[in-house]
Amino acid sequence: MAGLNWLKTAFEGGYDSGDILAPVPSSTRLRQEVLIGGSYAECFRKAVLPFIRPDSVVLELGPGRGSWTRALLQHVPQGRVEAVDFADVAPHLRAELASGRLKLHRVDNLSFDCVADGGFDFFWSFGVLCHHTIEQIAEILRAARPKMKPGAIGVHEYGDWNKFFRSGRMVHFPDFAGTPDAEHWWPSNDARAMAAAAAAAGWTVLWEDLDLFERDGLIVLKA
């Protein structure tokens, strides 16, 4: 299931997390925060705000219905966001597109050929790499690396099986560990493998995991 064909169709309707920055989370966001074991608002405050400026140019992978996109746009008022997705996410982001500070790219591969080299200050994804195999993640990070400005920062949520087991959430998926990664909706990964893939792709690993979530990892990289 982790093949590209599955990834292109599994989330074609877009993924919604509600208002990331709302002081009181919606029922949708609250359910997701319970599952992941952490706060989206705290994640944005600690994993995004320290690395962006009002004029930052942001590359977002997999915006879905735009929950994180809207939060990013709010905090780069003189900057802009370019987002890359397998799905047509434009219907969910019409108002943001009208602002002129958001550009969407619908793609069918992991190459990032649709965006300019050396143009981005910040590279972000959430709820995306957790569904990719480590080989796909390595390809994504390698392809995105030339798109960054010198010193640009990348922050990405990823699935960490060590944390998943430790949190007790794995007990609800008895066949989880026995499924091959190529057939998995949540391929095996951990902080060490994630850091090795990022380093091999030409990134400097600043933090393997900011440890903001009980279930998943959040890696911080520097170009």
C-alpha positions, 0 to 999 in steps of 0.5 A: 500500500505504500507504493506511489499509486496507493499514495496518490489515491489514499488521500485524494480527498485531502486531509483536514486537521481544522484550525491548527492555531485555535486556542480551543481545538475543534473535535476533528483536531482534538481526535487527531491530537489524542491519537498522536499524543500532542498539541498541534498548536504547540508543535507550530509554536516550537517547530515552525515559528523559530525557523520562519520570518515574516518574509520567508518562502516556504515549501510545503509537502502534502498540504491536503485541505490546507490546515497547516498551509493557512497557519504558515501563510498567517505567519509569513505576511510578506512571504509566500508558500508553494505547496506540492501534492499528488491530489488537486487541493485547490478547491480547499484553498481558493481564498488563500490562492486569491491572496497571491501568496500561495502557489499549488503544484499537482505532481505525479512523482517525488522529483520537485521539478515543478519548483525553482532551485535555491528558492526556499527558506523553510521546508515543511510537512506534517502527516505525509512522510509517516505514510512513505517508506524510508526509501521514498523519504530518502528520495524526497529529501534528496530531491528537495535539497537543491530547492533550498537556500543555504541555511534553510531549515526543514521540519518533518513529522514522521512515523517512529515505530519505537515511539508507537510501541512505547506509547501502547498504541501498537496494541490496536494493530496486531498484524502491524509489524508483520506487514511488509513496508511495501504493503503498509499504510504506516511503513517502519521507521525510527529516529535513527533511520530518518536521520541517516536518510536525511544525512545521506540526502545532503542535509545536516540533522539538527535534531532527530526528534523534537519529542513533541508527540508520544507517537511520532517523530519530528525531525529538524534539518538544515540545508 
